[in-house]
Amino acid sequence: MAETGRTQDVVTVALTADLPRRDLKTLAEQLKQRMLQTPGIPLVEIQGFGKREFQIQVAQHNLRQYGLSLQDIADKISGQNVDMPAGELSGREQEYQIRFSDEKRTTDELAELVIISGDQRNELRLGDIATIRSDFDTDANKVTYNGQPAAFLKVSKNTIDDSLDVLATVEGFITEEQQRLPGAVTLVLTQDSTSIIEDRISMLAKNAWQGLLLVFAVMWLFFGTRYAFWVVMGLPVSFLASAFVLGMMGMSINMLSMVALLLALGILMDDAIVISESIGQQLRHGKNLCRRPLTVPRWWPKGCFLPS
């Protein structure tokens, strides 16, 4: 059993150009297809438009001439207009999502749909018997960005994808596309969700090294270098063990796991202080902490490395 359907937003690309809405949507569709063909960009959704509607008008005499009905034409269009997932291909280091996409997004593509195929490779296409127009169902979703008509391409990822890697791929894609597109067309990154992840990682790293330095300084001041070293080593060892367990369980470093690590960071530092205070109290009562325990192997170095 595989868990599917869980996605997370990464970033949104704002496409701005002084074009009619129909042409802007066509440009956005073309850009979306190129993004999906780029390895490392999992999911792309176009926003900022109403739902596109295609109006197909067929004259009655054309239907009678070829023995067709409106339902026959509708079935032909739906049968040759497919966009559906086709499974996954797993390798040693990567997983690929396979998708069969043959959607007709423009009037020209719809006009090329084959309605009737002859024995001698004669084909009757939709554009031969019908008039095709496209429009949007409503202008309620019309949006602008910096005063210009805009389309938004929202990039999302699956749970197995890395948000920072996806963002880097999108940035590289935009740099290449901006050189190809006319100067009047601009691509801008907006609604960057990865900034929260970067801030959380930065907070985690900052709190970790500050906690290590403070605890080591206090332990060294009152108990000495060797004792302070072993107390402080509890933090990196615990974090390395956590990373190992998370990797074995197939979990990634995400917002939830980083919140848990931040909470564990404070708990570990508090435990280190409590344990050091307890050991210091035992020392003040005259307990010998340098006694060699019987369970320690003979090759273990002598000294106060372990409490009894």
Protein Blocks (a to p, Z undefined) as FASTA:
>chain_A
ZZehiacdfbdcdddddddfklmmmmmmmmmmmmmmpghiabacdehiacddddddddfk
lmmmnopafklmmmmmmmmmccddebjcddfkbccddddddbdfbfklmmmpcfbdcfko
pacdfklmpccddddfbfklgcceehiacddddddddfkbcfklmmmmmmmmmmmmmmmp
cfkbccddehifklmmmmmmmmmmmmmmmmmmmmmmmmmmmnojklmmmmmmmmmmmmmm
mmmmmmmnopacdfklmmmmmmmmmmmmmmmmmmmmmmmmmmmnopafkbccfklcfklc
cdjfbcZZ
